[in-house]
């Protein structure tokens, strides 16, 4: 091998060290999954802020009720869904497994459960809208139940992917922890 500033060994161009400079796959996976989860969390924050704005406008009567309807009951517990996202973000800097597990459990409780309840709560109104064409709540001229079902579908996908990537990240962190224990 060549010394730091001196001549190279005969017969080498200096590129024979490349195989030793690879990053372990679980570290690469961890970085990639953290990035994906952050994107999902930011998407969740946008959905959360839209629901919060709708609730504030509805309660403070900043716009007439034919413009922005009062919120459905499921929207109130869904406001707590910001907590699992914050726990997820807090788990990233030091690969804190306990925060990530708490984030996953609370995502099911504070995010997915209100969405399931919301889909059931709005079902009779959606049925009435599509059978009889009657809507009684509106958001900027659109049927509130249609808009909120769209929100439920988007939010359920965001949280579902967030749980999936969190589980893969947790597995990645356990892999690196097990390798450290072997050494």
Buried (B, 14 or more C-beta within 10 A) or exposed (E): EEEEEEEEEEEEEEEEEEEEEEEEEBEEBBEBBBEBBBBBBEBBBEBBEEBBEBBEBBEEEEBEEEEBBBBBEBBEBBBEBBBBBBBBBBBBEEBBBEBBBBBBEBBEBBBBBBBEBBBEBBEEBBEBBEEEEEBEBBBEEEBBBBBBBEBBEBBBEBBBBBBBBBEBBBEBBEBBEEEEEEE
